[in-house]
Amino acid sequence: MRQIVNALLLRDGHVLLARRSPTRRAYPDRWSFPGGHLEAGETFEQALRRELQEEIDIAPQTYRAIEEIADPVAADTTYHLYAVTAWRGTPIIRDDEHTALTWFTLGSAAALDDLALEAYRPLFRRLADARL
C-alpha cells in the first residue's frame, strides 16, 4: 500500500491549495494539498511535518487527522488528510512539485473544476459547515 499524507492548512474559513506541476505523473496541473509519501519507518505525523517543511517551509503546530481517501485510480494508494490550524512560518513553494499556492474560501475551493480528487468537494463543504 502507498500511504500519502496531505495537509489542509485552514485559517478563517480559507484553505491553502497547491497547484500540482504539469510534469507530475499523478493528477498533473490540478489543485491538491501539500504532502507526500511516508518514508520507511515514519509515522503519519512525522511524514506530515517533514513534507510540510520540504514543500512549503512551515512547521505545523496544531493538527489532527480528519479523513482517509482511497485513490479512485490507484487502488493501492490511500491519502491521510490532516487539518492544520496553526503553524510556524509563511507557506512558500520550495520544490518543483507545485507551481502555485493559493488561499481559497472553502466554498470557492468546493466549486473548482480542476481538483485532483472529486472527494475533496464534499470535504470542503463539511469543513465549511464546521466553521474551521
C-alpha positions in Angstrom: 0.0 0.0 0.0 1.1 3.5 -0.8 0.4 5.8 2.1 0.3 9.5 1.5 -0.2 12.4 4.0 -1.8 15.6 2.9 -2.2 18.9 4.9 -5.2 21.1 4.7 -4.0 24.4 6.1 -7.1 26.1 7.4 -7.5 29.7 8.5 -10.5 32.0 8.8 -12.7 29.9 6.5 -10.0 29.5 3.9 -7.9 26.5 2.8 -4.5 26.6 1.2 -4.4 24.6 -2.1 -1.3 23.7 -4.1 -1.4 23.5 -7.9 0.4 20.3 -8.9 3.1 20.8 -11.5 2.1 19.8 -15.1 5.1 17.4 -15.0 3.7 15.3 -12.1 2.7 11.8 -13.0 -0.4 11.7 -10.8 -3.0 14.5 -11.3 -0.9 17.0 -13.2 -1.9 20.6 -13.2 -4.7 20.0 -10.6 -5.4 21.6 -7.2 -4.4 19.5 -4.3 -2.7 19.8 -0.9 0.9 19.9 0.2 2.1 16.5 1.4 3.7 13.2 0.2 4.6 9.6 0.7 5.6 8.1 4.0 9.2 7.1 4.2 10.3 3.7 5.7 9.7 3.7 9.5 7.8 7.1 9.6 4.6 7.7 11.3 1.9 9.8 9.6 2.7 12.7 11.8 6.4 12.5 11.2 5.7 12.4 7.4 3.3 15.4 7.7 6.0 17.5 9.5 8.7 16.5 7.1 6.7 17.1 3.9 5.4 20.5 5.0 9.0 21.6 5.8 10.3 20.3 2.5 7.4 21.5 0.3 6.2 24.8 1.8 8.7 25.7 4.5 6.3 25.6 7.5 6.3 23.7 10.8 2.8 22.5 11.8 1.9 23.2 15.4 -1.8 22.2 15.7 -3.2 19.5 13.5 -5.5 16.5 13.6 -6.4 13.6 11.3 -9.7 14.3 9.6 -10.2 11.9 6.7 -8.8 9.0 4.7 -9.5 8.9 1.0 -8.8 5.9 -1.3 -7.4 7.0 -4.6 -10.1 6.3 -7.3 -7.5 5.4 -9.9 -4.6 3.8 -8.0 -6.3 1.3 -5.8 -3.2 0.7 -3.7 -3.0 4.3 -2.6 -4.6 5.9 0.5 -4.5 9.6 1.3 -4.4 10.5 5.0 -5.7 14.1 5.4 -4.8 16.4 8.3 -6.4 19.7 9.2 -3.6 22.0 10.2 -4.8 25.1 12.1 -1.6 26.5 13.5 1.9 26.6 12.1 5.2 28.4 12.2 6.4 30.1 9.1 4.9 31.5 5.9 4.0 29.0 3.2 6.1 29.3 0.1 6.9 26.9 -2.7 10.2 25.2 -2.1 10.3 22.5 -4.7 9.2 21.7 -8.3 6.2 19.6 -7.3 3.8 22.6 -7.3 3.5 25.7 -9.4 1.2 27.8 -7.1 0.0 28.1 -3.5 -3.4 29.9 -3.3 -5.8 30.5 -0.4 -9.4 29.8 -1.3 -12.6 30.1 0.7 -13.9 26.6 1.4 -16.9 27.4 -0.8 -14.8 28.5 -3.7 -12.5 25.5 -3.3 -15.5 23.2 -3.5 -16.5 24.9 -6.8 -13.2 24.4 -8.5 -13.5 22.2 -11.6 -9.8 21.1 -11.6 -9.4 19.4 -8.2 -7.1 16.4 -8.1 -9.8 14.3 -6.4 -13.5 14.7 -6.6 -13.7 13.6 -2.9 -12.3 17.0 -1.9 -15.5 18.7 -2.8 -17.7 17.2 -0.1 -14.8 17.5 2.4 -14.7 21.3 1.8 -18.4 21.6 2.3 -18.2 19.6 5.6 -15.3 21.8 6.8 -17.3 25.0 5.9 -20.2 23.7 8.0 -17.9 23.0 10.9 -16.5 26.6 10.6 -12.9 25.6 10.8 
